[in-house]
């Protein structure tokens, strides 16, 4: 699986997982089909889940006129993935993470999502 597809699948899984309060590890295993046993996909999903507090703190510190709990789920999930990549994945250039996040925002968010995601991620990187 290409990394773009893995990010999209990770977004979908993390978006769903954010809505449930059940055993996250069990849900991850159940939702990742055998064909989706992609190492990068698995590292994104588990990495975001395991480092959620640190990731959310980094995002919250760079939001203006927003709080994390008020963010739409689409943007929050995309920001979490990109912030995880910035801080925990060494072989992905920052600009690639930002571009991929903006593409996901354009695809799954509204017309302002891409600009919002780009702005927050740019602040996180300063």
N, C-alpha and C positions, 0 to 999 in steps of 0.2 A: 504494500500500500504506500502510495506517495505521501509525503508529509502534509501536503495541502488537504488531501482526503482524510488523513489521520486527525488533523486539527478540526475539520468539520465534524467528524464522528465524535471526537472528544467534546466539542461544543454541545452537540445533541445530547450526549450522555450526561455531561455535567449540568446542563440545563434541567434535565429530568431529575437528576439526583438532588438538585437544590430544592425541589418541590416536595421531597419525601423526608420523613423523619425516621426511617427504618435503618437497619444495619447496612451502612454504606458499602463495606467490603463485600458483603453477600450480594448486594445489588450490582456492584461492578462485575463480579464474576458471572452473574446471571445474564447481564445485558451485553457482555462481550461475547459474541458468538465465536465458535472455533475459527471461522474464516477471518475474524477480526483480531486474532492474536498478534497484533502488530506491536512491536516493542515500543516505538515512539508513541503510539496511541495510548498504550497502557501506562507509559511513564507520564504522559500529560494528565490523564485522568487521576491516577493515584497520587501523583505529585501535587496537583491542585487540592485534592481532598486532604492529604496529609499536612500540607503547608498553608491551609486556608487562612488561619489567623494572621500569619506573617504577610501573606499576600493581601488580605483585606486591609491590614494596617497600612501597607504601602499605598494602596489605592485611596483609602480614606484621607491620608495625609496630602493627597494631591487633587482632591475634589474642591471646587469652588462653588459655593451656594448649593451644594448637594450633600446628602449623607448617604452612606453605602446602602442603608436599608430603604432608601427612597429610590434608588436606581432601578430602572427596569431590568428584569431578569436577563434579557438578551445582552444588554451592554455590560452588566455585572459579570456574566459568565465569560464574555469575550475578554474583558479586562483581566479577569483572573488567569486565563490561559496565557495571555501575553506577559503578564507580570511574572508568572511562574517561569516562563521561558527566559525572561531577562535575568532572573536571579538564580536559576537552578540548572539551566541547559546551556552548556558551554559552546556547543558546536553550531548554534543558530545565531547569526548576526542580528543585532538589534533592529536594523531596518527591515529585515525579512519578517521578524515577529510583528512589527508595526504594520507592515503592508498586509500581511495575512489577517491580522485583527481587523483592519479597516475593510478588507474584502468581506469578511464574515459579517461585519456590521451593516454593510450595504446590502448583503443578501438577506439577512434575517431581521434587521432593525428597520427603523423608518428612515425618512430622507435625511434626518439630522444625525443619525447614529454614527456614521463614518467620521464625520467631523468631530463629534464629541469624543469618540474613542481615540482618535488621533491626538486630540488636545490633551487628554488625560495621560496617555502613554508618553507623550513628549515631555510632560512635566515630571513624570516618574523617572525618566532617563536623565534629567538634569542633575 
